[in-house]
Amino acid sequence: MGKKILFLGTHGQYNIGDELLLETFLSQLGEQNSYMVNSYDPAFTNGQLADQYDVEVFHTTKDKWELPQRILRADYLFFGGGSVLKELYASVGRNRYATLFMILFIVFFARVVARKPVIMSNIGVGPIHTSFGFLLAKVIMGMVNFVSVRDQNSYDTCQKLGIDQKKLLLVPDAVFVNAAENLICKQPVEAASDSTLRIALNLNYNIANPSNWEAFLANLADALKQIGERYNLEIHALPMQTQFNPQNDLQTLRSFQARIPDLKVVLHEPSSAQDVAQILSQCDLVMAERLHALVLASILKKPFVALIYDVKVEQLAKYMQMEGLAVDINRPFEMADLTGNIIKAINNRQDIIQNLANQVSKAAGQLQNYFIYVDEQLLASS
């Protein structure tokens, strides 16, 4: 018999990675369950799910006072993916502890008042830099029934928080369970065999160290100009978020385009992971900050240069054995280093493709077993 699951995440903010996580989790948890899902745009989320599931979508902020009643009605409270326990960066423009306080209230009510199980699945933990943030995260983790984390750094942080090892598991990011053929709705379009070098570029302003943002953009522009002198370069600007946040990826990429007026730039406005996959299938190389732009590139076996703006991207690059091509954009670096990494990715294309195929296959297999465990051992246990 199916369960009634209150599924919480960052939905309806037009962030393609977050929306893909929602689709991925619901497809893995199954149609036998019914769901209550939060969203900043319920109409958008309802349309996204397209009547595939028994789901009730409610507004994240307008209906927040109804959340306790929804917790009481649910069999489980389920946090799916994303950086759930973290201190916010200054570039976000909100209180450092805003997310931790919100999660603390929700988990406390669910566990102490409503006596409902809480599962956090495939989440990121961190960054947490202060002792007070560490204390908040420790209290939260002490109440959660089960946690799986998507990277080694999150796992190590959970150990420092003192979480019971019996309820902690390290698994890949949930999106890796998606097969490439299921992400591309149309006939796949391989990168053209002409002399053009097509680079998909994603930028995201919300970095850990905004004081280095201008220096990073200057180096990136100079590196691309230098690559443009060696190759017939075509840049495919790929925003993963086009609305909601005033400093979204689309606005950031439009602003960056003015720095490279002599280069050919194709500015895309994808609205789904399938749109992103279709664009990536036509490119030779991916340069991205957003985690799920890099995950999708990996699934599609596209060589990438990770632009590390956050610890989760650093951890992904290590997991995919691609840290040798990654650049930490929070720190000063030489433009030649970035140019060199791009050229290395081009010259070692076949070796990189094979490595990505191996790592993605391993991740998908782990996730398939993991979701069987979630269904049989967690959701079926009460």
C-alpha positions as CSV (number, residue, x, y, z in Angstrom):
1,M,0.0,0.0,0.0
2,G,1.3,3.4,-0.9
3,K,2.3,6.1,1.5
4,K,1.3,9.8,1.7
5,I,4.6,11.7,1.4
6,L,5.2,15.4,2.2
7,F,8.0,16.1,-0.3
8,L,9.9,19.3,0.4
9,G,12.5,21.1,-1.8
10,T,13.2,24.2,-3.8
11,H,10.5,23.9,-6.5
12,G,8.9,26.5,-8.7
13,Q,11.9,28.8,-8.8
14,Y,12.5,27.9,-12.5
15,N,15.9,26.3,-11.5
16,I,16.2,23.4,-13.9
17,G,18.3,21.4,-11.6
18,D,15.8,21.6,-8.8
19,E,12.9,20.7,-11.1
20,L,14.8,17.8,-12.4
21,L,15.4,16.5,-8.9
22,L,11.7,16.6,-8.2
23,E,10.9,14.7,-11.4
24,T,13.7,12.2,-10.6
25,F,12.6,11.5,-7.0
26,L,8.9,11.1,-7.8
27,S,9.7,8.7,-10.6
28,Q,11.9,6.6,-8.3
29,L,9.5,6.7,-5.3
30,G,6.7,5.6,-7.6
31,E,3.1,6.2,-8.6
32,Q,1.9,4.0,-5.8
33,N,2.4,6.8,-3.3
34,S,0.5,10.1,-3.0
35,Y,2.4,13.3,-2.6
36,M,2.2,16.8,-1.2
37,V,4.8,19.0,-2.9
38,N,5.7,22.6,-2.1
39,S,6.3,25.2,-4.9
40,Y,6.8,28.9,-5.3
41,D,4.6,28.5,-8.5
42,P,2.1,25.7,-7.9
43,A,0.6,26.1,-11.4
44,F,4.1,25.6,-13.0
45,T,4.8,22.6,-10.8
46,N,1.4,21.0,-11.5
47,G,2.0,21.5,-15.2
48,Q,5.5,20.0,-14.9
49,L,4.2,16.8,-13.3
50,A,1.5,16.6,-16.0
51,D,-0.9,14.4,-14.0
52,Q,1.6,11.6,-13.7
53,Y,1.2,11.3,-10.0
54,D,-1.4,11.7,-7.2
55,V,0.0,15.0,-6.1
56,E,-1.2,18.1,-4.2
57,V,0.9,21.1,-4.8
58,F,0.9,24.0,-2.3
59,H,2.6,27.4,-2.3
60,T,5.8,27.4,-0.3
61,T,5.3,30.8,1.3
62,K,1.6,31.7,0.9
63,D,0.5,28.4,2.4
64,K,3.4,28.1,4.9
65,W,1.0,28.3,7.9
66,E,-0.8,25.2,6.6
67,L,2.5,23.2,6.7
68,P,1.9,21.8,10.2
69,Q,-1.4,20.4,9.1
70,R,0.2,18.8,6.1
71,I,2.9,17.2,8.3
72,L,0.1,15.8,10.4
73,R,-1.6,14.3,7.4
74,A,1.6,12.8,5.9
75,D,3.1,9.3,6.6
76,Y,6.6,10.7,5.9
77,L,8.4,14.0,5.6
78,F,10.8,13.7,2.7
79,F,13.6,16.1,1.7
80,G,14.8,15.2,-1.7
81,G,18.2,16.4,-3.0
82,G,19.7,19.9,-2.8
83,S,21.9,21.6,-0.3
84,V,19.5,21.2,2.7
85,L,21.8,22.0,5.6
86,K,23.9,25.0,4.9
87,E,24.8,28.5,5.8
88,L,23.9,31.0,3.1
89,Y,26.5,32.9,1.2
90,A,26.6,36.7,1.5
91,S,25.9,36.9,-2.2
92,V,22.4,35.4,-1.6
93,G,21.5,38.5,0.4
94,R,19.7,36.7,3.3
95,N,20.5,35.8,6.9
96,R,23.3,33.3,7.1
97,Y,21.2,30.9,9.2
98,A,17.8,31.4,7.4
99,T,17.8,27.9,5.8
100,L,19.0,26.2,9.0
101,F,16.3,27.9,11.1
102,M,13.6,27.0,8.7
103,I,14.6,23.3,8.5
104,L,14.9,23.1,12.3
105,F,11.4,24.3,12.8
106,I,10.0,21.9,10.2
107,V,11.9,18.9,11.5
108,F,11.2,19.7,15.2
109,F,7.4,19.9,14.5
110,A,7.5,16.7,12.4
111,R,9.5,14.6,14.9
112,V,8.6,16.0,18.3
113,V,5.0,17.2,17.8
114,A,3.6,15.1,15.0
115,R,5.7,12.0,15.6
116,K,6.3,11.5,11.9
117,P,9.4,10.0,10.3
118,V,11.8,12.4,8.5
119,I,14.0,11.2,5.6
120,M,16.6,13.4,3.9
121,S,17.7,11.8,0.7
122,N,20.7,12.5,-1.6
123,I,21.2,15.9,0.1
124,G,24.2,18.2,0.4
125,V,25.4,19.2,3.9
126,G,27.4,22.4,4.0
127,P,29.0,24.8,3.8
128,I,28.8,25.3,7.6
129,H,31.5,27.7,8.8
130,T,30.4,28.9,12.3
131,S,30.0,27.1,15.6
132,F,26.3,28.3,15.8
133,G,25.6,26.9,12.3
134,F,27.2,23.7,13.4
135,L,25.0,23.5,16.5
136,L,21.8,24.1,14.5
137,A,22.8,21.4,12.0
138,K,23.7,19.0,14.8
139,V,20.3,19.4,16.5
140,I,18.5,18.9,13.2
141,M,20.5,15.8,12.3
142,G,19.8,14.4,15.8
143,M,16.1,14.3,15.0
144,V,16.1,13.0,11.4
145,N,15.4,9.2,11.0
146,F,17.5,8.6,7.9
147,V,20.0,10.6,5.9
148,S,21.7,9.9,2.6
149,V,24.3,12.4,1.3
150,R,25.5,13.0,-2.2
151,D,29.2,13.6,-1.7
152,Q,32.1,12.7,0.6
153,N,32.4,16.2,2.1
154,S,28.8,16.0,3.2
155,Y,29.4,12.6,4.6
156,D,32.4,13.7,6.6
157,T,30.5,16.7,7.9
158,C,27.7,14.4,9.1
159,Q,30.2,12.4,11.0
160,K,31.5,15.5,12.6
161,L,27.9,16.3,13.6
162,G,27.8,13.0,15.4
163,I,25.0,11.5,13.4
164,D,24.4,7.8,14.1
165,Q,26.2,5.8,11.4
166,K,23.3,3.3,11.2
167,K,21.1,6.1,9.7
168,L,23.7,7.6,7.4
169,L,24.5,6.6,3.8
170,L,26.7,8.0,1.0
171,V,25.2,7.9,-2.4
172,P,25.6,9.8,-5.7
173,D,23.4,12.8,-6.7
174,A,19.9,11.4,-7.5
175,V,19.9,12.8,-11.1
176,F,22.6,10.3,-12.1
177,V,19.9,7.6,-12.1
178,N,18.5,9.1,-15.4
179,A,19.6,7.5,-18.6
180,A,20.8,9.8,-21.4
181,E,18.1,8.4,-23.8
182,N,15.4,9.4,-21.4
183,L,16.6,13.0,-21.1
184,I,16.6,13.7,-24.9
185,C,13.1,13.7,-26.1
186,K,14.0,14.5,-29.7
187,Q,16.4,12.6,-31.8
188,P,19.9,13.2,-30.3
189,V,21.9,15.7,-32.3
190,E,25.6,15.0,-32.2
191,A,28.1,17.8,-32.3
192,A,28.7,18.8,-35.9
193,S,31.8,17.3,-37.6
194,D,32.8,20.7,-39.0
195,S,35.7,22.7,-37.6
196,T,33.6,24.7,-35.2
197,L,34.3,24.3,-31.5
198,R,31.0,24.6,-29.6
199,I,31.3,25.3,-25.9
200,A,28.2,25.3,-23.6
201,L,28.7,28.0,-20.9
202,N,26.8,28.3,-17.7
203,L,27.3,31.1,-15.1
204,N,25.7,31.6,-11.7
205,Y,26.4,34.7,-9.6
206,N,25.7,33.2,-6.2
207,I,29.3,32.2,-5.4
208,A,31.0,31.7,-2.1
209,N,33.3,34.6,-2.5
210,P,31.6,37.4,-4.5
211,S,34.7,39.7,-4.1
212,N,36.5,37.5,-6.7
213,W,33.6,37.6,-9.2
214,E,34.8,40.5,-11.3
215,A,38.3,39.0,-11.6
216,F,36.9,35.6,-12.6
217,L,34.7,37.1,-15.3
218,A,37.7,39.1,-16.7
219,N,39.8,35.9,-16.8
220,L,37.0,33.9,-18.4
221,A,36.5,36.5,-21.1
222,D,40.2,36.7,-21.9
223,A,40.5,32.9,-21.9
224,L,37.6,32.5,-24.4
225,K,39.0,35.2,-26.6
226,Q,42.3,33.3,-26.6
227,I,40.5,30.1,-27.5
228,G,38.7,32.0,-30.2
229,E,42.0,32.9,-31.8
230,R,42.9,29.2,-32.1
231,Y,39.5,27.7,-33.0
232,N,36.4,28.6,-34.8
233,L,34.6,29.1,-31.5
234,E,30.8,29.2,-30.9
235,I,29.6,29.7,-27.4
236,H,26.2,28.4,-26.3
237,A,25.1,30.4,-23.3
238,L,23.2,27.9,-21.1
239,P,21.2,29.4,-18.2
240,M,19.9,26.8,-15.7
241,Q,17.7,29.5,-14.1
242,T,16.0,32.1,-16.2
243,Q,13.4,33.6,-13.7
244,F,12.7,34.1,-10.0
245,N,16.1,35.4,-8.9
246,P,16.8,38.9,-10.2
247,Q,20.5,37.9,-10.7
248,N,19.6,34.6,-12.5
249,D,21.8,32.8,-14.9
250,L,20.2,34.3,-17.9
251,Q,20.9,37.9,-16.8
252,T,24.4,36.9,-15.8
253,L,25.1,35.4,-19.2
254,R,23.6,38.4,-21.0
255,S,25.9,40.7,-19.1
256,F,28.9,38.5,-19.7
257,Q,28.2,38.4,-23.5
258,A,29.0,42.1,-23.6
259,R,32.6,41.3,-22.6
260,I,33.2,39.1,-25.7
261,P,31.6,41.1,-28.5
262,D,33.8,39.6,-31.2
263,L,32.8,36.0,-30.4
264,K,29.8,34.2,-31.6
265,V,27.3,33.6,-28.8
266,V,24.1,31.7,-29.0
267,L,21.9,32.6,-26.0
268,H,19.5,29.8,-25.1
269,E,16.5,29.9,-22.8
270,P,15.8,26.3,-21.8
271,S,12.8,25.6,-19.7
272,S,13.5,21.9,-18.8
273,A,16.2,19.4,-18.3
274,Q,15.2,17.9,-21.7
275,D,15.9,21.3,-23.3
276,V,19.3,21.4,-21.7
277,A,20.2,17.9,-22.7
278,Q,19.3,18.7,-26.3
279,I,21.6,21.7,-26.3
280,L,24.4,19.9,-24.7
281,S,24.1,17.0,-27.2
282,Q,25.2,19.5,-29.9
283,C,28.2,20.9,-28.0
284,D,31.8,19.6,-27.8
285,L,32.6,20.9,-24.3
286,V,30.8,22.2,-21.2
287,M,32.0,25.0,-18.9
288,A,29.6,25.4,-16.0
289,E,29.1,26.4,-12.4
290,R,25.7,24.8,-11.8
291,L,25.9,21.3,-10.3
292,H,23.2,19.8,-12.5
293,A,24.6,21.3,-15.7
294,L,27.7,19.3,-14.9
295,V,25.7,16.2,-14.0
296,L,23.8,16.3,-17.2
297,A,27.0,16.9,-19.1
298,S,28.4,13.7,-17.4
299,I,25.3,11.6,-18.3
300,L,25.6,12.8,-21.9
301,K,29.4,12.1,-21.9
302,K,30.4,15.6,-22.7
303,P,33.9,16.7,-21.5
304,F,33.6,19.6,-19.0
305,V,35.6,22.2,-17.1
306,A,33.9,22.6,-13.7
307,L,33.8,26.3,-12.5
308,I,33.9,25.7,-8.8
309,Y,31.7,28.3,-7.1
310,D,30.6,26.0,-4.2
311,V,31.8,22.9,-2.4
312,K,29.2,20.7,-4.1
313,V,30.7,21.4,-7.5
314,E,34.2,20.7,-6.1
315,Q,32.9,17.4,-4.7
316,L,31.3,16.5,-8.0
317,A,34.5,17.1,-10.0
318,K,36.4,14.8,-7.6
319,Y,33.7,12.1,-7.9
320,M,33.8,12.2,-11.6
321,Q,37.7,12.2,-11.6
322,M,37.6,15.6,-13.4
323,E,39.2,17.8,-10.7
324,G,42.3,18.2,-12.9
325,L,40.3,20.3,-15.3
326,A,38.3,22.2,-12.6
327,V,39.0,25.9,-11.6
328,D,38.0,27.4,-8.3
329,I,36.5,30.7,-9.2
330,N,36.4,31.9,-5.6
331,R,40.2,32.3,-5.6
332,P,42.5,34.3,-7.9
333,F,43.9,32.2,-10.7
334,E,45.9,32.7,-13.9
335,M,44.0,33.1,-17.1
336,A,46.5,30.7,-18.7
337,D,45.3,28.0,-16.3
338,L,41.8,28.2,-17.5
339,T,42.9,28.3,-21.2
340,G,45.1,25.3,-20.6
341,N,42.3,23.3,-19.0
342,I,40.0,24.0,-22.0
343,I,42.7,22.9,-24.4
344,K,43.4,19.7,-22.3
345,A,39.7,18.9,-22.4
346,I,39.7,19.2,-26.2
347,N,42.9,17.2,-26.7
348,N,41.9,14.4,-24.3
349,R,38.3,14.2,-25.4
350,Q,38.1,10.4,-26.0
351,D,39.8,9.5,-22.7
352,I,37.5,11.9,-20.8
353,I,34.4,10.5,-22.5
354,Q,35.4,7.0,-21.4
355,N,36.0,8.1,-17.9
356,L,32.6,9.9,-17.7
357,A,30.9,6.8,-19.1
358,N,32.5,4.6,-16.4
359,Q,31.7,7.0,-13.5
360,V,28.1,7.5,-14.6
361,S,27.5,3.8,-15.0
362,K,28.8,3.2,-11.5
363,A,26.6,6.0,-10.1
364,A,23.4,4.8,-11.9
365,G,23.9,1.3,-10.6
366,Q,24.4,2.5,-7.0
367,L,21.3,4.6,-7.2
368,Q,19.1,1.9,-8.6
369,N,20.0,-0.3,-5.6
370,Y,19.5,2.6,-3.3
371,F,16.0,3.5,-4.4
372,I,15.0,-0.2,-4.0
373,Y,16.3,0.1,-0.4
374,V,14.3,3.3,0.2
375,D,11.1,1.6,-1.1
376,E,11.6,-1.7,0.7
377,Q,13.3,-0.8,3.9
378,L,12.3,2.8,4.6
379,L,8.9,3.6,3.1
380,A,7.5,0.1,3.7
381,S,8.6,-0.1,7.3
382,S,5.5,1.5,8.8
